[in-house]
Structures are given as structure tokens and as C-alpha cells.
Amino acid sequence: MKINKQKILENICYTELVYERINKKLNINFSNKQIKEFIFKTLKKTDENFFSKTGKNFYVENVEEKIRITINSNTFRIITVDKIEGKLF
């Protein structure tokens, strides 16, 4: 199944709670606007080969930023962002 990266970029959205979760998991203190900009830029620069779909979620792994972004594939809502260590592939 081909993942439509452009559709994800056009439709990503957030809940109020996810901003706090992202700051906590990444140990940062970004504003909501900074988080949106960071996530958008990261998704945009990540090659489609690093986008995958498992169950109801998309997973986007960015080795440069050392993060994995989890996105609901139905609503395009950001669920969480996790730190990853080392080389993935």
C-alpha cells in the first residue's frame, strides 16, 4: 500500500493534550506553534520510505531528528512522538 505523504501533510491535526505529551516525551519546552512547525518540517523532509502503516496508524521515522511520529490514519491526528536511538535501517 502506497502512503500519500502529501495528504498527511495537508490534513495533520492535533489535540490540546498531544502538545504536552510531545514536550514531555522529547524533553523539550516548545509552544504549540513551535511543535506544529517542527512536526510539519520533519514530515516534509522525511523520505516516503520511512513512512509505514500498521493497523490504524501511520508511523514516520526520522533518523536525523531521532524521532518516530505516530499519526492516526483515519483522522490524521498526531498521537505521539517518541525518541528513537541508533540507526533504524
HTML snippet that shows the backbone in 3Dmol.js (N, CA, C, O; Angstrom):
<script src="https://3Dmol.org/build/3Dmol-min.js"></script>
<div id="view" style="width:600px;height:400px;position:relative"></div>
<script>
const pdb = `
ATOM      1  N   MET A   1       0.831  -1.191   0.000  1.00  0.00           N
ATOM      2  CA  MET A   1       0.000   0.000   0.000  1.00  0.00           C
ATOM      3  C   MET A   1       0.873   1.252   0.000  1.00  0.00           C
ATOM      4  O   MET A   1       1.745   1.409   0.855  1.00  0.00           O
ATOM      5  N   LYS A   2       0.639   2.126  -0.946  1.00  0.00           N
ATOM      6  CA  LYS A   2       1.383   3.379  -1.035  1.00  0.00           C
ATOM      7  C   LYS A   2       0.775   4.398  -0.079  1.00  0.00           C
ATOM      8  O   LYS A   2      -0.441   4.586  -0.046  1.00  0.00           O
ATOM      9  N   ILE A   3       1.633   5.050   0.695  1.00  0.00           N
ATOM     10  CA  ILE A   3       1.189   6.074   1.629  1.00  0.00           C
ATOM     11  C   ILE A   3       1.287   7.424   0.939  1.00  0.00           C
ATOM     12  O   ILE A   3       2.301   7.742   0.318  1.00  0.00           O
ATOM     13  N   ASN A   4       0.230   8.216   1.050  1.00  0.00           N
ATOM     14  CA  ASN A   4       0.173   9.528   0.416  1.00  0.00           C
ATOM     15  C   ASN A   4       0.707  10.576   1.400  1.00  0.00           C
ATOM     16  O   ASN A   4      -0.037  11.113   2.221  1.00  0.00           O
ATOM     17  N   LYS A   5       1.991  10.850   1.300  1.00  0.00           N
ATOM     18  CA  LYS A   5       2.653  11.809   2.192  1.00  0.00           C
ATOM     19  C   LYS A   5       2.008  13.181   2.099  1.00  0.00           C
ATOM     20  O   LYS A   5       1.808  13.833   3.124  1.00  0.00           O
ATOM     21  N   GLN A   6       1.679  13.633   0.903  1.00  0.00           N
ATOM     22  CA  GLN A   6       1.086  14.960   0.716  1.00  0.00           C
ATOM     23  C   GLN A   6      -0.256  15.066   1.438  1.00  0.00           C
ATOM     24  O   GLN A   6      -0.563  16.098   2.034  1.00  0.00           O
ATOM     25  N   LYS A   7      -1.044  14.014   1.386  1.00  0.00           N
ATOM     26  CA  LYS A   7      -2.348  14.018   2.076  1.00  0.00           C
ATOM     27  C   LYS A   7      -2.152  14.127   3.584  1.00  0.00           C
ATOM     28  O   LYS A   7      -2.917  14.815   4.259  1.00  0.00           O
ATOM     29  N   ILE A   8      -1.143  13.459   4.114  1.00  0.00           N
ATOM     30  CA  ILE A   8      -0.837  13.565   5.542  1.00  0.00           C
ATOM     31  C   ILE A   8      -0.454  15.004   5.878  1.00  0.00           C
ATOM     32  O   ILE A   8      -0.964  15.570   6.846  1.00  0.00           O
ATOM     33  N   LEU A   9       0.443  15.602   5.083  1.00  0.00           N
ATOM     34  CA  LEU A   9       0.882  16.978   5.339  1.00  0.00           C
ATOM     35  C   LEU A   9      -0.280  17.964   5.292  1.00  0.00           C
ATOM     36  O   LEU A   9      -0.319  18.913   6.075  1.00  0.00           O
ATOM     37  N   GLU A  10      -1.214  17.752   4.393  1.00  0.00           N
ATOM     38  CA  GLU A  10      -2.352  18.660   4.241  1.00  0.00           C
ATOM     39  C   GLU A  10      -3.389  18.514   5.350  1.00  0.00           C
ATOM     40  O   GLU A  10      -4.161  19.439   5.602  1.00  0.00           O
ATOM     41  N   ASN A  11      -3.413  17.355   6.017  1.00  0.00           N
ATOM     42  CA  ASN A  11      -4.500  17.073   6.953  1.00  0.00           C
ATOM     43  C   ASN A  11      -4.089  16.872   8.411  1.00  0.00           C
ATOM     44  O   ASN A  11      -4.953  16.658   9.262  1.00  0.00           O
ATOM     45  N   ILE A  12      -2.792  16.934   8.721  1.00  0.00           N
ATOM     46  CA  ILE A  12      -2.405  16.666  10.110  1.00  0.00           C
ATOM     47  C   ILE A  12      -3.093  17.650  11.057  1.00  0.00           C
ATOM     48  O   ILE A  12      -3.269  18.826  10.742  1.00  0.00           O
ATOM     49  N   CYS A  13      -3.474  17.134  12.220  1.00  0.00           N
ATOM     50  CA  CYS A  13      -4.106  17.957  13.230  1.00  0.00           C
ATOM     51  C   CYS A  13      -3.673  17.466  14.612  1.00  0.00           C
ATOM     52  O   CYS A  13      -3.032  16.425  14.750  1.00  0.00           O
ATOM     53  N   TYR A  14      -4.039  18.236  15.617  1.00  0.00           N
ATOM     54  CA  TYR A  14      -3.544  17.999  16.970  1.00  0.00           C
ATOM     55  C   TYR A  14      -4.676  18.143  17.977  1.00  0.00           C
ATOM     56  O   TYR A  14      -5.665  18.828  17.716  1.00  0.00           O
ATOM     57  N   THR A  15      -4.528  17.498  19.126  1.00  0.00           N
ATOM     58  CA  THR A  15      -5.404  17.762  20.272  1.00  0.00           C
ATOM     59  C   THR A  15      -4.599  18.593  21.257  1.00  0.00           C
ATOM     60  O   THR A  15      -3.371  18.636  21.173  1.00  0.00           O
ATOM     61  N   GLU A  16      -5.262  19.241  22.171  1.00  0.00           N
ATOM     62  CA  GLU A  16      -4.549  20.041  23.169  1.00  0.00           C
ATOM     63  C   GLU A  16      -3.602  19.177  24.006  1.00  0.00           C
ATOM     64  O   GLU A  16      -2.508  19.620  24.357  1.00  0.00           O
ATOM     65  N   LEU A  17      -4.009  17.968  24.321  1.00  0.00           N
ATOM     66  CA  LEU A  17      -3.185  17.104  25.174  1.00  0.00           C
ATOM     67  C   LEU A  17      -1.904  16.636  24.491  1.00  0.00           C
ATOM     68  O   LEU A  17      -0.908  16.367  25.162  1.00  0.00           O
ATOM     69  N   VAL A  18      -1.923  16.539  23.170  1.00  0.00           N
ATOM     70  CA  VAL A  18      -0.751  15.998  22.474  1.00  0.00           C
ATOM     71  C   VAL A  18       0.443  16.948  22.565  1.00  0.00           C
ATOM     72  O   VAL A  18       1.586  16.490  22.567  1.00  0.00           O
ATOM     73  N   TYR A  19       0.208  18.240  22.640  1.00  0.00           N
ATOM     74  CA  TYR A  19       1.322  19.181  22.759  1.00  0.00           C
ATOM     75  C   TYR A  19       2.123  18.905  24.032  1.00  0.00           C
ATOM     76  O   TYR A  19       3.352  18.849  24.014  1.00  0.00           O
ATOM     77  N   GLU A  20       1.402  18.738  25.121  1.00  0.00           N
ATOM     78  CA  GLU A  20       2.051  18.436  26.402  1.00  0.00           C
ATOM     79  C   GLU A  20       2.787  17.096  26.335  1.00  0.00           C
ATOM     80  O   GLU A  20       3.901  16.966  26.844  1.00  0.00           O
ATOM     81  N   ARG A  21       2.160  16.109  25.709  1.00  0.00           N
ATOM     82  CA  ARG A  21       2.764  14.775  25.577  1.00  0.00           C
ATOM     83  C   ARG A  21       4.066  14.849  24.765  1.00  0.00           C
ATOM     84  O   ARG A  21       5.062  14.224  25.131  1.00  0.00           O
ATOM     85  N   ILE A  22       4.057  15.607  23.674  1.00  0.00           N
ATOM     86  CA  ILE A  22       5.254  15.733  22.834  1.00  0.00           C
ATOM     87  C   ILE A  22       6.373  16.410  23.605  1.00  0.00           C
ATOM     88  O   ILE A  22       7.511  15.941  23.584  1.00  0.00           O
ATOM     89  N   ASN A  23       6.067  17.500  24.282  1.00  0.00           N
ATOM     90  CA  ASN A  23       7.087  18.188  25.088  1.00  0.00           C
ATOM     91  C   ASN A  23       7.689  17.253  26.131  1.00  0.00           C
ATOM     92  O   ASN A  23       8.902  17.240  26.340  1.00  0.00           O
ATOM     93  N   LYS A  24       6.835  16.473  26.779  1.00  0.00           N
ATOM     94  CA  LYS A  24       7.307  15.561  27.830  1.00  0.00           C
ATOM     95  C   LYS A  24       8.170  14.440  27.241  1.00  0.00           C
ATOM     96  O   LYS A  24       9.253  14.155  27.750  1.00  0.00           O
ATOM     97  N   LYS A  25       7.691  13.811  26.175  1.00  0.00           N
ATOM     98  CA  LYS A  25       8.417  12.668  25.605  1.00  0.00           C
ATOM     99  C   LYS A  25       9.745  13.059  24.978  1.00  0.00           C
ATOM    100  O   LYS A  25      10.702  12.285  25.009  1.00  0.00           O
ATOM    101  N   LEU A  26       9.807  14.271  24.401  1.00  0.00           N
ATOM    102  CA  LEU A  26      11.046  14.709  23.765  1.00  0.00           C
ATOM    103  C   LEU A  26      11.904  15.572  24.688  1.00  0.00           C
ATOM    104  O   LEU A  26      12.988  16.017  24.312  1.00  0.00           O
ATOM    105  N   ASN A  27      11.403  15.798  25.894  1.00  0.00           N
ATOM    106  CA  ASN A  27      12.120  16.608  26.882  1.00  0.00           C
ATOM    107  C   ASN A  27      12.455  17.997  26.319  1.00  0.00           C
ATOM    108  O   ASN A  27      13.595  18.459  26.375  1.00  0.00           O
ATOM    109  N   ILE A  28      11.419  18.638  25.778  1.00  0.00           N
ATOM    110  CA  ILE A  28      11.549  19.976  25.219  1.00  0.00           C
ATOM    111  C   ILE A  28      10.482  20.867  25.852  1.00  0.00           C
ATOM    112  O   ILE A  28       9.640  20.388  26.612  1.00  0.00           O
ATOM    113  N   ASN A  29      10.518  22.146  25.542  1.00  0.00           N
ATOM    114  CA  ASN A  29       9.511  23.073  26.051  1.00  0.00           C
ATOM    115  C   ASN A  29       9.089  24.008  24.913  1.00  0.00           C
ATOM    116  O   ASN A  29       9.284  25.222  24.982  1.00  0.00           O
ATOM    117  N   PHE A  30       8.508  23.417  23.866  1.00  0.00           N
ATOM    118  CA  PHE A  30       8.081  24.176  22.698  1.00  0.00           C
ATOM    119  C   PHE A  30       6.659  24.685  22.895  1.00  0.00           C
ATOM    120  O   PHE A  30       5.863  24.069  23.603  1.00  0.00           O
ATOM    121  N   SER A  31       6.345  25.815  22.263  1.00  0.00           N
ATOM    122  CA  SER A  31       4.966  26.296  22.207  1.00  0.00           C
ATOM    123  C   SER A  31       4.199  25.402  21.231  1.00  0.00           C
ATOM    124  O   SER A  31       4.796  24.626  20.485  1.00  0.00           O
ATOM    125  N   ASN A  32       2.880  25.519  21.246  1.00  0.00           N
ATOM    126  CA  ASN A  32       2.064  24.738  20.306  1.00  0.00           C
ATOM    127  C   ASN A  32       2.476  25.040  18.868  1.00  0.00           C
ATOM    128  O   ASN A  32       2.575  24.131  18.044  1.00  0.00           O
ATOM    129  N   LYS A  33       2.713  26.310  18.568  1.00  0.00           N
ATOM    130  CA  LYS A  33       3.121  26.714  17.220  1.00  0.00           C
ATOM    131  C   LYS A  33       4.466  26.099  16.848  1.00  0.00           C
ATOM    132  O   LYS A  33       4.639  25.624  15.726  1.00  0.00           O
ATOM    133  N   GLN A  34       5.418  26.104  17.781  1.00  0.00           N
ATOM    134  CA  GLN A  34       6.733  25.515  17.511  1.00  0.00           C
ATOM    135  C   GLN A  34       6.629  24.016  17.267  1.00  0.00           C
ATOM    136  O   GLN A  34       7.327  23.475  16.409  1.00  0.00           O
ATOM    137  N   ILE A  35       5.766  23.346  18.013  1.00  0.00           N
ATOM    138  CA  ILE A  35       5.571  21.906  17.821  1.00  0.00           C
ATOM    139  C   ILE A  35       5.003  21.651  16.435  1.00  0.00           C
ATOM    140  O   ILE A  35       5.488  20.772  15.722  1.00  0.00           O
ATOM    141  N   LYS A  36       3.983  22.404  16.040  1.00  0.00           N
ATOM    142  CA  LYS A  36       3.388  22.235  14.708  1.00  0.00           C
ATOM    143  C   LYS A  36       4.429  22.435  13.612  1.00  0.00           C
ATOM    144  O   LYS A  36       4.494  21.660  12.659  1.00  0.00           O
ATOM    145  N   GLU A  37       5.241  23.475  13.753  1.00  0.00           N
ATOM    146  CA  GLU A  37       6.281  23.753  12.752  1.00  0.00           C
ATOM    147  C   GLU A  37       7.313  22.635  12.711  1.00  0.00           C
ATOM    148  O   GLU A  37       7.721  22.204  11.632  1.00  0.00           O
ATOM    149  N   PHE A  38       7.733  22.167  13.874  1.00  0.00           N
ATOM    150  CA  PHE A  38       8.723  21.094  13.965  1.00  0.00           C
ATOM    151  C   PHE A  38       8.189  19.807  13.320  1.00  0.00           C
ATOM    152  O   PHE A  38       8.887  19.172  12.529  1.00  0.00           O
ATOM    153  N   ILE A  39       6.959  19.426  13.659  1.00  0.00           N
ATOM    154  CA  ILE A  39       6.368  18.204  13.114  1.00  0.00           C
ATOM    155  C   ILE A  39       6.210  18.328  11.599  1.00  0.00           C
ATOM    156  O   ILE A  39       6.551  17.401  10.864  1.00  0.00           O
ATOM    157  N   PHE A  40       5.695  19.466  11.129  1.00  0.00           N
ATOM    158  CA  PHE A  40       5.484  19.650   9.691  1.00  0.00           C
ATOM    159  C   PHE A  40       6.808  19.569   8.941  1.00  0.00           C
ATOM    160  O   PHE A  40       6.912  18.860   7.940  1.00  0.00           O
ATOM    161  N   LYS A  41       7.813  20.285   9.414  1.00  0.00           N
ATOM    162  CA  LYS A  41       9.122  20.275   8.749  1.00  0.00           C
ATOM    163  C   LYS A  41       9.723  18.875   8.748  1.00  0.00           C
ATOM    164  O   LYS A  41      10.303  18.445   7.752  1.00  0.00           O
ATOM    165  N   THR A  42       9.583  18.170   9.861  1.00  0.00           N
ATOM    166  CA  THR A  42      10.125  16.813   9.956  1.00  0.00           C
ATOM    167  C   THR A  42       9.413  15.878   8.987  1.00  0.00           C
ATOM    168  O   THR A  42      10.065  15.098   8.293  1.00  0.00           O
ATOM    169  N   LEU A  43       8.091  15.946   8.931  1.00  0.00           N
ATOM    170  CA  LEU A  43       7.340  15.106   7.998  1.00  0.00           C
ATOM    171  C   LEU A  43       7.715  15.440   6.556  1.00  0.00           C
ATOM    172  O   LEU A  43       7.894  14.542   5.733  1.00  0.00           O
ATOM    173  N   LYS A  44       7.831  16.711   6.257  1.00  0.00           N
ATOM    174  CA  LYS A  44       8.127  17.143   4.892  1.00  0.00           C
ATOM    175  C   LYS A  44       9.496  16.655   4.422  1.00  0.00           C
ATOM    176  O   LYS A  44       9.638  16.232   3.275  1.00  0.00           O
ATOM    177  N   LYS A  45      10.498  16.709   5.289  1.00  0.00           N
ATOM    178  CA  LYS A  45      11.845  16.322   4.875  1.00  0.00           C
ATOM    179  C   LYS A  45      12.111  14.808   4.974  1.00  0.00           C
ATOM    180  O   LYS A  45      13.145  14.330   4.507  1.00  0.00           O
ATOM    181  N   THR A  46      11.190  14.065   5.573  1.00  0.00           N
ATOM    182  CA  THR A  46      11.368  12.623   5.716  1.00  0.00           C
ATOM    183  C   THR A  46      10.944  11.923   4.428  1.00  0.00           C
ATOM    184  O   THR A  46       9.838  12.132   3.929  1.00  0.00           O
ATOM    185  N   ASP A  47      11.830  11.096   3.902  1.00  0.00           N
ATOM    186  CA  ASP A  47      11.544  10.347   2.684  1.00  0.00           C
ATOM    187  C   ASP A  47      10.370   9.391   2.915  1.00  0.00           C
ATOM    188  O   ASP A  47      10.202   8.850   4.008  1.00  0.00           O
ATOM    189  N   GLU A  48       9.566   9.194   1.875  1.00  0.00           N
ATOM    190  CA  GLU A  48       8.394   8.312   1.982  1.00  0.00           C
ATOM    191  C   GLU A  48       8.761   6.884   2.356  1.00  0.00           C
ATOM    192  O   GLU A  48       7.912   6.154   2.869  1.00  0.00           O
ATOM    193  N   ASN A  49       9.988   6.466   2.119  1.00  0.00           N
ATOM    194  CA  ASN A  49      10.420   5.126   2.521  1.00  0.00           C
ATOM    195  C   ASN A  49      10.369   4.937   4.027  1.00  0.00           C
ATOM    196  O   ASN A  49      10.341   3.803   4.505  1.00  0.00           O
ATOM    197  N   PHE A  50      10.356   6.023   4.779  1.00  0.00           N
ATOM    198  CA  PHE A  50      10.327   5.949   6.232  1.00  0.00           C
ATOM    199  C   PHE A  50       8.927   6.146   6.793  1.00  0.00           C
ATOM    200  O   PHE A  50       8.754   6.304   8.001  1.00  0.00           O
ATOM    201  N   PHE A  51       7.922   6.136   5.909  1.00  0.00           N
ATOM    202  CA  PHE A  51       6.514   6.171   6.304  1.00  0.00           C
ATOM    203  C   PHE A  51       6.000   4.740   6.236  1.00  0.00           C
ATOM    204  O   PHE A  51       6.249   4.042   5.253  1.00  0.00           O
ATOM    205  N   SER A  52       5.292   4.296   7.258  1.00  0.00           N
ATOM    206  CA  SER A  52       4.693   2.967   7.223  1.00  0.00           C
ATOM    207  C   SER A  52       3.314   3.023   7.858  1.00  0.00           C
ATOM    208  O   SER A  52       2.981   3.972   8.568  1.00  0.00           O
ATOM    209  N   LYS A  53       2.523   2.002   7.594  1.00  0.00           N
ATOM    210  CA  LYS A  53       1.183   1.918   8.188  1.00  0.00           C
ATOM    211  C   LYS A  53       1.040   0.554   8.819  1.00  0.00           C
ATOM    212  O   LYS A  53       1.244  -0.472   8.171  1.00  0.00           O
ATOM    213  N   THR A  54       0.691   0.553  10.081  1.00  0.00           N
ATOM    214  CA  THR A  54       0.410  -0.680  10.803  1.00  0.00           C
ATOM    215  C   THR A  54      -0.910  -0.480  11.526  1.00  0.00           C
ATOM    216  O   THR A  54      -1.040   0.436  12.338  1.00  0.00           O
ATOM    217  N   GLY A  55      -1.885  -1.325  11.242  1.00  0.00           N
ATOM    218  CA  GLY A  55      -3.198  -1.167  11.859  1.00  0.00           C
ATOM    219  C   GLY A  55      -3.805   0.161  11.462  1.00  0.00           C
ATOM    220  O   GLY A  55      -3.887   0.490  10.279  1.00  0.00           O
ATOM    221  N   LYS A  56      -4.231   0.921  12.457  1.00  0.00           N
ATOM    222  CA  LYS A  56      -4.895   2.197  12.166  1.00  0.00           C
ATOM    223  C   LYS A  56      -3.955   3.396  12.211  1.00  0.00           C
ATOM    224  O   LYS A  56      -4.410   4.537  12.139  1.00  0.00           O
ATOM    225  N   ASN A  57      -2.662   3.156  12.328  1.00  0.00           N
ATOM    226  CA  ASN A  57      -1.720   4.266  12.461  1.00  0.00           C
ATOM    227  C   ASN A  57      -0.657   4.303  11.371  1.00  0.00           C
ATOM    228  O   ASN A  57      -0.237   3.278  10.834  1.00  0.00           O
ATOM    229  N   PHE A  58      -0.243   5.533  11.067  1.00  0.00           N
ATOM    230  CA  PHE A  58       0.954   5.758  10.279  1.00  0.00           C
ATOM    231  C   PHE A  58       2.100   5.963  11.253  1.00  0.00           C
ATOM    232  O   PHE A  58       1.918   6.552  12.318  1.00  0.00           O
ATOM    233  N   TYR A  59       3.275   5.482  10.891  1.00  0.00           N
ATOM    234  CA  TYR A  59       4.490   5.697  11.679  1.00  0.00           C
ATOM    235  C   TYR A  59       5.524   6.327  10.750  1.00  0.00           C
ATOM    236  O   TYR A  59       5.795   5.819   9.662  1.00  0.00           O
ATOM    237  N   VAL A  60       6.092   7.433  11.198  1.00  0.00           N
ATOM    238  CA  VAL A  60       7.089   8.142  10.401  1.00  0.00           C
ATOM    239  C   VAL A  60       8.363   8.207  11.232  1.00  0.00           C
ATOM    240  O   VAL A  60       8.385   8.811  12.305  1.00  0.00           O
ATOM    241  N   GLU A  61       9.419   7.584  10.733  1.00  0.00           N
ATOM    242  CA  GLU A  61      10.683   7.546  11.462  1.00  0.00           C
ATOM    243  C   GLU A  61      11.689   8.457  10.783  1.00  0.00           C
ATOM    244  O   GLU A  61      11.975   8.321   9.593  1.00  0.00           O
ATOM    245  N   ASN A  62      12.220   9.389  11.564  1.00  0.00           N
ATOM    246  CA  ASN A  62      13.207  10.321  11.046  1.00  0.00           C
ATOM    247  C   ASN A  62      14.497  10.116  11.822  1.00  0.00           C
ATOM    248  O   ASN A  62      14.595  10.468  12.998  1.00  0.00           O
ATOM    249  N   VAL A  63      15.488   9.541  11.144  1.00  0.00           N
ATOM    250  CA  VAL A  63      16.762   9.200  11.775  1.00  0.00           C
ATOM    251  C   VAL A  63      17.529  10.461  12.168  1.00  0.00           C
ATOM    252  O   VAL A  63      18.172  10.500  13.217  1.00  0.00           O
ATOM    253  N   GLU A  64      17.460  11.484  11.331  1.00  0.00           N
ATOM    254  CA  GLU A  64      18.178  12.729  11.600  1.00  0.00           C
ATOM    255  C   GLU A  64      17.720  13.365  12.913  1.00  0.00           C
ATOM    256  O   GLU A  64      18.545  13.787  13.724  1.00  0.00           O
ATOM    257  N   GLU A  65      16.412  13.430  13.119  1.00  0.00           N
ATOM    258  CA  GLU A  65      15.856  14.005  14.352  1.00  0.00           C
ATOM    259  C   GLU A  65      15.775  12.979  15.476  1.00  0.00           C
ATOM    260  O   GLU A  65      15.558  13.331  16.635  1.00  0.00           O
ATOM    261  N   LYS A  66      15.952  11.712  15.125  1.00  0.00           N
ATOM    262  CA  LYS A  66      15.873  10.595  16.075  1.00  0.00           C
ATOM    263  C   LYS A  66      14.506  10.532  16.756  1.00  0.00           C
ATOM    264  O   LYS A  66      14.399  10.402  17.976  1.00  0.00           O
ATOM    265  N   ILE A  67      13.459  10.629  15.921  1.00  0.00           N
ATOM    266  CA  ILE A  67      12.094  10.538  16.443  1.00  0.00           C
ATOM    267  C   ILE A  67      11.232   9.657  15.550  1.00  0.00           C
ATOM    268  O   ILE A  67      11.534   9.443  14.376  1.00  0.00           O
ATOM    269  N   ARG A  68      10.141   9.147  16.143  1.00  0.00           N
ATOM    270  CA  ARG A  68       9.102   8.420  15.414  1.00  0.00           C
ATOM    271  C   ARG A  68       7.780   9.116  15.720  1.00  0.00           C
ATOM    272  O   ARG A  68       7.398   9.253  16.882  1.00  0.00           O
ATOM    273  N   ILE A  69       7.093   9.547  14.687  1.00  0.00           N
ATOM    274  CA  ILE A  69       5.816  10.233  14.826  1.00  0.00           C
ATOM    275  C   ILE A  69       4.709   9.228  14.540  1.00  0.00           C
ATOM    276  O   ILE A  69       4.744   8.528  13.527  1.00  0.00           O
ATOM    277  N   THR A  70       3.725   9.159  15.435  1.00  0.00           N
ATOM    278  CA  THR A  70       2.584   8.270  15.259  1.00  0.00           C
ATOM    279  C   THR A  70       1.369   9.123  14.910  1.00  0.00           C
ATOM    280  O   THR A  70       1.035  10.071  15.621  1.00  0.00           O
ATOM    281  N   ILE A  71       0.709   8.769  13.796  1.00  0.00           N
ATOM    282  CA  ILE A  71      -0.424   9.536  13.281  1.00  0.00           C
ATOM    283  C   ILE A  71      -1.593   8.586  13.035  1.00  0.00           C
ATOM    284  O   ILE A  71      -1.416   7.525  12.436  1.00  0.00           O
ATOM    285  N   ASN A  72      -2.783   8.961  13.494  1.00  0.00           N
ATOM    286  CA  ASN A  72      -3.972   8.164  13.224  1.00  0.00           C
ATOM    287  C   ASN A  72      -4.267   8.244  11.722  1.00  0.00           C
ATOM    288  O   ASN A  72      -4.366   9.339  11.168  1.00  0.00           O
ATOM    289  N   SER A  73      -4.405   7.097  11.067  1.00  0.00           N
ATOM    290  CA  SER A  73      -4.561   7.075   9.610  1.00  0.00           C
ATOM    291  C   SER A  73      -5.956   7.486   9.157  1.00  0.00           C
ATOM    292  O   SER A  73      -6.147   7.793   7.980  1.00  0.00           O
ATOM    293  N   ASN A  74      -6.922   7.501  10.046  1.00  0.00           N
ATOM    294  CA  ASN A  74      -8.281   7.915   9.668  1.00  0.00           C
ATOM    295  C   ASN A  74      -8.496   9.414   9.844  1.00  0.00           C
ATOM    296  O   ASN A  74      -9.112  10.059   8.996  1.00  0.00           O
ATOM    297  N   THR A  75      -7.989   9.967  10.943  1.00  0.00           N
ATOM    298  CA  THR A  75      -8.231  11.380  11.276  1.00  0.00           C
ATOM    299  C   THR A  75      -7.024  12.271  10.990  1.00  0.00           C
ATOM    300  O   THR A  75      -7.140  13.496  10.994  1.00  0.00           O
ATOM    301  N   PHE A  76      -5.870  11.659  10.744  1.00  0.00           N
ATOM    302  CA  PHE A  76      -4.593  12.373  10.545  1.00  0.00           C
ATOM    303  C   PHE A  76      -4.187  13.155  11.799  1.00  0.00           C
ATOM    304  O   PHE A  76      -3.434  14.126  11.715  1.00  0.00           O
ATOM    305  N   ARG A  77      -4.682  12.732  12.938  1.00  0.00           N
ATOM    306  CA  ARG A  77      -4.343  13.370  14.204  1.00  0.00           C
ATOM    307  C   ARG A  77      -3.023  12.817  14.722  1.00  0.00           C
ATOM    308  O   ARG A  77      -2.816  11.604  14.751  1.00  0.00           O
ATOM    309  N   ILE A  78      -2.138  13.710  15.130  1.00  0.00           N
ATOM    310  CA  ILE A  78      -0.880  13.293  15.741  1.00  0.00           C
ATOM    311  C   ILE A  78      -1.217  12.642  17.076  1.00  0.00           C
ATOM    312  O   ILE A  78      -1.915  13.231  17.901  1.00  0.00           O
ATOM    313  N   ILE A  79      -0.722  11.429  17.287  1.00  0.00           N
ATOM    314  CA  ILE A  79      -0.985  10.722  18.535  1.00  0.00           C
ATOM    315  C   ILE A  79       0.154  10.941  19.512  1.00  0.00           C
ATOM    316  O   ILE A  79      -0.071  11.278  20.675  1.00  0.00           O
ATOM    317  N   THR A  80       1.373  10.752  19.042  1.00  0.00           N
ATOM    318  CA  THR A  80       2.533  10.950  19.903  1.00  0.00           C
ATOM    319  C   THR A  80       3.799  11.041  19.058  1.00  0.00           C
ATOM    320  O   THR A  80       3.793  10.770  17.857  1.00  0.00           O
ATOM    321  N   VAL A  81       4.870  11.426  19.714  1.00  0.00           N
ATOM    322  CA  VAL A  81       6.193  11.451  19.097  1.00  0.00           C
ATOM    323  C   VAL A  81       7.142  10.816  20.100  1.00  0.00           C
ATOM    324  O   VAL A  81       7.199  11.232  21.257  1.00  0.00           O
ATOM    325  N   ASP A  82       7.884   9.814  19.661  1.00  0.00           N
ATOM    326  CA  ASP A  82       8.807   9.104  20.540  1.00  0.00           C
ATOM    327  C   ASP A  82      10.240   9.298  20.088  1.00  0.00           C
ATOM    328  O   ASP A  82      10.510   9.446  18.896  1.00  0.00           O
ATOM    329  N   LYS A  83      11.153   9.297  21.036  1.00  0.00           N
ATOM    330  CA  LYS A  83      12.574   9.297  20.706  1.00  0.00           C
ATOM    331  C   LYS A  83      12.960   7.908  20.241  1.00  0.00           C
ATOM    332  O   LYS A  83      12.453   6.906  20.746  1.00  0.00           O
ATOM    333  N   ILE A  84      13.862   7.859  19.277  1.00  0.00           N
ATOM    334  CA  ILE A  84      14.412   6.571  18.853  1.00  0.00           C
ATOM    335  C   ILE A  84      15.927   6.681  18.951  1.00  0.00           C
ATOM    336  O   ILE A  84      16.494   7.767  18.833  1.00  0.00           O
ATOM    337  N   GLU A  85      16.560   5.562  19.165  1.00  0.00           N
ATOM    338  CA  GLU A  85      18.021   5.545  19.320  1.00  0.00           C
ATOM    339  C   GLU A  85      18.658   4.764  18.192  1.00  0.00           C
ATOM    340  O   GLU A  85      18.122   3.760  17.723  1.00  0.00           O
ATOM    341  N   GLY A  86      19.792   5.236  17.774  1.00  0.00           N
ATOM    342  CA  GLY A  86      20.602   4.485  16.809  1.00  0.00           C
ATOM    343  C   GLY A  86      20.022   4.482  15.419  1.00  0.00           C
ATOM    344  O   GLY A  86      19.033   5.156  15.134  1.00  0.00           O
ATOM    345  N   LYS A  87      20.651   3.717  14.564  1.00  0.00           N
ATOM    346  CA  LYS A  87      20.252   3.617  13.176  1.00  0.00           C
ATOM    347  C   LYS A  87      19.131   2.598  13.038  1.00  0.00           C
ATOM    348  O   LYS A  87      19.195   1.519  13.627  1.00  0.00           O
ATOM    349  N   LEU A  88      18.104   2.934  12.264  1.00  0.00           N
ATOM    350  CA  LEU A  88      16.946   2.062  12.128  1.00  0.00           C
ATOM    351  C   LEU A  88      17.123   1.027  11.027  1.00  0.00           C
ATOM    352  O   LEU A  88      16.659  -0.106  11.159  1.00  0.00           O
ATOM    353  N   PHE A  89      17.786   1.406   9.946  1.00  0.00           N
ATOM    354  CA  PHE A  89      17.838   0.509   8.790  1.00  0.00           C
ATOM    355  C   PHE A  89      19.267   0.235   8.397  1.00  0.00           C
ATOM    356  O   PHE A  89      19.515  -0.502   7.442  1.00  0.00           O
TER     357      PHE A  89
END
`;
const viewer = $3Dmol.createViewer("view");
viewer.addModel(pdb, "pdb");
viewer.setStyle({}, {cartoon: {color: "spectrum"}});
viewer.zoomTo();
viewer.render();
</script>
